[in-house]
């Protein structure tokens, strides 16, 4: 999730040398994390952001957290042009940095990078690294609609449906042009390889939360539904609004797979790869109907929802529980 930067910094402090010192922790004027945010959000005069981010990424003397952040921001700023440097960085000795690089490749990479990511997801690295590389594989596979890739995401446990009665129905409406542009711009910021020109935005007020759902038109209508039942896809992105700053950020991405003759299975995950909801359903003509449930994770609330998608409508009806899933406390031996 992106955050706006609010710092009282003079123009002279935004020179490249000052930014470099800030990233290395050599100045108190700008914290390293704020310097990274500046590189992500602001075109600084006389600063070659892409070169600077590449330098940060490969500088083993810097804090691994800063280098990991630089990998994500470099992919955001440079888009597909970042792929060669990211591939080289997969050989870094710091696993946290490699995990961030793998995640960035999932957002901007092509099928050419799948072999390198597969070596990480099936290799001897830690669980965190394997999970990030595996989700990056899944993102590329679904973005390009590749079949026969045998990408396996971690299994999830689903919360039981809540017992409340009286489902409410929320029908999506198209937002105004200005809001639509802000939503699509937010998607481009974190998922620069998606073709947002093909996305239709629907606005759904689900209780207190406003959802902006960007649906790829390639997966609507009769032909689009046929694509959903024949190959992997990334048909939608769910965008949330930050209540503090009122800016938008992509909170969930939908990855779908064919499930039988007319069935579709969907996993809604954060961009980190953590699954939040799963759904399954079927296609009838030009309509997709999904039954959605929440994944069992700490803080998750039971949800039972039905999603109906046509070429011109997104309709959500459902109920949710009130008690969150508690975190598991390790038991003493």
N, C-alpha and C positions, 0 to 999 in steps of 0.2 A: 504494500500500500504506500502510495506516495504522500508526502507531507509538504506543505508549503514552508518556505524558509523565511523566518522573521528575525533578522539580525540588523543591528545598528553598526554598519561597516562603511568606512569612507571609501571613496573610489580608489585611492592609492593602495588600500589594503586588498583590493581585488586584482592586483597584478599577479602574474604567473608565479613569480618567486615566492610571494606570500602564501599562495594556495599550496605550493609544494611544501613549504615549511609547515603549514597547518596540517597537511596530510601526514607528515612525519612526526607531528606532535612537538614541533620546535617553537611554537608560538602560542601564547595564551589568548590572542585576539580572536582566533577562530578555532573552535574545536574540530578535530579531524572529521567527525561525522557531519558537521555543518559544511565543511569544505566539500565533502562528497555530494551533499545535497545541492550546493551551489553549482557544481559541475553537472548535476542532473537536470536542474531546472532553469539555469540562467546562462545565456550566451555571453560570456565575459569578454570584453574588448581585449584583443591581443593575446588571447589564450586559445591554443589549439586543444580543445577538449579531448578529442579522440587520441591524439598523441600522448597527452598527459595521463589519460586513463590507462592506456597501454603500458606506459612507464610504471604506473602504480601497480598494475596487475603483476608485472614480472619482477618487481623489486622485493626480494625475499627478506630485506631488512625491515620492511614495514609491518605493522600489526596485521595478522592474518584476517581479522575482521574488516579492516579497511580494504585490503586487497580483494576479499570476497565481495564487498559492496561495489568495488570498482568494476568487477566482472559483470555484475548485473546492470550497472549504469552504462558501461561501455556498450553492451548489447542494445540497451535502450537508445543511446545516442547515435550509434553507428549502424544499427540494424544488421542486415545481412553482411555488410562490409566488415563486421567484427569477427566473422567466423574463422578466418585464418589465425588470428591472434588467440582466439579462444581455444582452438584446437591445440596450438602449441602449449597453452597453459594447462592442458590436461596432464602434462608431464610434471607438474609442480609437486614438490615434496610434502606440501601441507594439505591434508585431506579436506579441511574446511574450505580452502580455496578451490580445490578440484571440484567439490560438490557444488559450489556456486557457479563455477564455469560450466559444469554439466547442465545445471538448471537453465543458465543463459542460452546454451546451445539448443535446448528444447524449444525455446521461444523464437529463435531466429535461424536455426539450422535447417538443413535439407536432408533428404534420404542419404546423401553421401556421408553424413556424420553418424549414421546409425551404428556402424560397426564399432567405432571408437566408444560410443556410449554403451554398447552391449558388453564390451570388455570390462567396463566399470561395473555395470549392474550385475554381472555374473561373476565378478572377480573376488579377490580376497580382501577387499576394503571393508570398512565398517558399515554398520546397518544404515546409518544416515547417508553415506555416500552412495550405497547401492540403491537406496530408495529414490534419491534425487536423480540419479542416472536413469533408473527405470522409468520414472515419470517423464523425463526428457525424451526417452525413446517413444513413450506413448503419445506425447504431444506431437512429435514429428509424424509418427505413423498416422495419427488421426487427422492432423492438418492436411496431409497429402493424400489421405484416403487409400493407404497402402494395405493390400490384402496379403495374407500368407506370412506375416511378420512374427507371429507367435509372441506378442508382447503380453506379459503376465503382470498385472498390478496386484499388490498385496490384497488378500481377502479381507473383507470387512464384516463386522457384526452389525445387524440392524436392530434398532430399538423397536419394541412392539408399538402398535398403534395406540394412541391415547384413547381413553374411554369417554371423553366428552362427546356430547351430542350437538347437532345443529351446525353443520358445515356452512361456512360463508363462501360466497362466490365473488371473485375479484376479476374483472375483465380488463385487459390491457387496452390502453388508448395510446395514440401516437402523440408524443410530446411536441412542443413547438420547435421550430428550426434551430433556435439558439441552444436550447437544452439538448436537442439531438446532437448537435455538433460538439458540445462539451462532453457528452457521453462517449461518442466515437473517438474524440481526441484522447480521452482517458484510456480507452482500450489500446490505441496506437502507442501510447507512452510505454505501456508494460508488455504489449504483445505486438511489436512493430511489424511482424511478418504477416499478420492477418490482413486480408483485403477488406477494409471497413466499408469500401464503396459498395459492397454487395450486401451489407447488413441493414435490416429494418429494425428500428427501435420501438419497443412497446413499453409503456409506463404502467406499472401495477402498484397500487397502494395496498399492501398486505398488512392490515392492522396499522401499527405505528410506523412500519418500515416502508420506505419508498424503494421499489425495485425498478431498475431500468434493464430490460432484457433485449439484448441485441441478437437477432436471429439472422443467420446467413440465408439469403433468398435461394441459394442453390439447393437448400433442403426443405423447401416449401412447395406446395402445389403437387400435382400428380407425379411429375418427373422427379421432383426433389424427394418425395417420400420413397420412390423407388431407389434412390441413392442411399437413403438411410437403411434400407433393408438389404443392401447388397455389399456395403463396405464400411469400414470405420470412418468416423466423421467427427468434426468439432463444430457442431451446428449452432451453438449459442454461447454467449458470455453474459453473466449476470453482473451488473454494475451497481454498486452502492454509493450513497452520498455520505461524506464525512460531515457529521452534524456540527462540528466545531468550526470548520473552515468553509463548508458548503461546496467543496470540490468533490469530484467523482473519482472512483477507483474501481477497477475490475476485481470483484471479490471471488467469483466462481467461474470456472470454465466447464462446459458440458462436453464430455467425450462419449460418443455413442458407438455401439457395435450391433451388427445384425444378431438376432436371436430367434432362430427358426425361420420359417417361410415368410411370415409377415411381422415378426416380432422385433423389438428394438430394446436394448438394455443401455441405460445411461448412468454415468457416474459424474456427479457434480463435485468438483474438487477446488480447493484454493490453488492459487498459482504455485504454491510450494509443493503441491502434490497431495496434500492431506485431504482425504475424501470427507465430504460433509453430508451429502445425500446420495442415494441410489434410487433408480426408478426403472421400471420395466413396463412395457405396454405393447400395443400393436397398431399397425397402419391399416386404415380402411379408406380406400380411395385417396383423397387428398388431405386426410385428417389423421393426426397422430394423437393417441390418448395414452398418457403415462400415469401409473400409480407410484407415488413417491414416498419414501420413508427416510428418516434421519439415521445416520450412522452412529453407532455407539462410541462416543468419545467423551472425555471429561468436559462438562459444561453443556453437552448437547441436550436439547429438549425434544421429547417425542413429537413427531409430526406425521400426519397422514394427509396426503394431498393428491388431488387429481389435476393433471395438466392437460389441457386440450389445445393443440396447435393446428391452425390452418394457415393458408396463404395470407390471410388478412387479420387473424385474431390470435391472441394468447389469452387463455382463460384458466384461472387457477381457483380451485375450491378445496377447502380442507379444514382441518382442526389441528390444534397443537396442545400439548400438555403444559403444565405450569412448573413441573419439577425438573431441574437439570440433573444430568447424570453426574454423580460425584466422582472425583478423581480417586484412582486406586492408590491405597497406601501400602507400600511394601511391607510384607510381614517378616518379622524376625524369625530366624531359623531356630 
